[in-house]
Amino acid sequence: MDIIQNLWMLLILPLFAVLFICVPSNFVSVPKRRITLALTLFASGLSFLLTICNIHRLIQAPGDVYESNILFLNIGALKVHFGVFLDNLSAYMLLILYIAAICTQVFSYKYIQDTLEKNRESSQDKCFDRFFIFLNLFVFSMAGLILSTNLIQFYIFWGLLGYFGYLLTGFDYKNTDVANSARKSFLIGKIGDFALFAALIGFISYAINDNSEVLYPLLSLNDVNSWGFLAYAQLGAFFYAGICLLLAIGAFVKSAQIPFQVWISDAMDAPTPVNALLHGATMVTAGVYLLIRVYPALILSPFILKVISIVGITTALACAAIAITQNDIKKILAFSTSSQLGLMFTALGCGAYTGCIFCLGMHGIAKALLFLIAGIIINKTLTRNIKFLGGLRAFMPTLAIGWLLGALSISGIFFSGFYTKEMILTHLYDTGQWVFLGLSVLVGILTILHLFRGYFLIFEGHYKGAYDFSADEKLPKDRYYDGINLFMFAPACVLAFFTAFLGGFMAPDFQRYIYILRQKFYLIRHPDLEITIFVISGIMIYLMWQIYGAKSFKIKRVRFIYRLFVLQFFINRAFEICYNVFIKGFSKVIKTIDKYVIEGVAVLFAQSARFGSYLVLRLQTGNINSYVLCSFIFVTLVLLCAVMIYFKGTQYGG
């Protein structure tokens, strides 16, 4: 099959799965849930194989790109194309997407079944199908985002990603808290959508006015250098920086950067496999991916790169500190994601382009692993509060190993994450950006603190929950391991394998295939820097063991600072005030206008017609004398008017 056909198949397969999942269960003889899972895995599995084939062809011909465009909209000078575009970067992102998607889909089979049974849903099969329909549409949106040929198509899939993410987050919509959290996340996401839309309008307006052939296909992601340079030359540095700032704001909102990080904690009310997919694939990372795609245009404005770096490092430090104070296992991982994405923004703004991309994928797989482990724990113990856990290593040792593996990788100490952090820190070291280097190392220290705090409180010590683990001994061994259903255990093992080995496998040649502006960067290791980071990391892990594992001593909380971190620097409160004052206030104004102005005018017309009909009704008396009198009066008035008009005309010489 041709590689272009492969790319179109990646978009068609999830829709194919959705179409057949919608077939009523009356038409099939086997259990509908198994068919739903089989269709979903067929679509994602075949997409994964096609992606592997595409990567193989790209490796054989480094630097080649494949693009296919269809004219989607043609209005005068405005020509919008829809198509598929594959280069080394998009192939890498597709690989990460399908690894995370397949593992999450298998995990969801058992997890959603248990959730529906616990919630005692009356129509479990319909809810199960609805979840997998949303899941497939979500994967379709992410694949479309990665394969987009231009910024306009990118924005369409960007919006679809937010919409299907909203549907998955609010899957349990009967729960008021879940519905409100999904709504809040969606509304905050719209801020980024409007910012990106405004940036698109700015670039499109320039393109139409310029009417240069180099801009077609319009705002092509394969030719960012050309339209970026032309826009900069025509608009000037100031206006160009303004448009790029809108792009950056859209990315900040999507990737939960300060002050927009509040939505990511509310999204934790979604089912845990949804969180794994959101953080492991391109939903939360879509903002970073956007700036990576338009990076050749961003480097024309050093001011924007500096803004990206500052916002990124601020978010990385703040969210890592917030994560230390959280007791909800999913919120710890959520703020950890925001922190790591902030580090990626910092790397991108400082010029560590390749390290940012590598970190994007390896972090996604490791974070998906941690979310699946969290999902298993929550499904088993029925609690998300790590204060009511502890001692789980004795009952589920494989999960403890998996958490340690993911924590060590994300912290950049060992495994895949080590290579990604090494690329970023080496670039900062070589370019002499000492402030960002020091702050990035501090982010790594805070990452160790919150991830290993979670490990020691969850897996070490004594179990403080209510679940009876002795009941696991009665479970069938062919379907359970360590008391964990194999549908949930196997995906976690696969992600653990990729977390451990994929980074090391890809690192030696990664910078030969992923580069920007035809400038290749090769890894230069600094033993002094690595040894220093290893020593600091070891000290921090030992400190966490002494505090939360051995409990040798306690840290005295500074009440104000602790409260500041727990309440997310009061940013969440500020959003709530803005929502209540502006959005609700504006809604009340609109409601008043609708009720007393628009509806009032409609009522006025209705009452006028009613009054007219009343007058006509009063004339219908059934008395012939009244009819003769009315007719006489009417004829008299008509004749009187005619006479007046006649004499008025003769008066003026008519």
Disulfide bonds with the S-S distance in Angstrom:
none
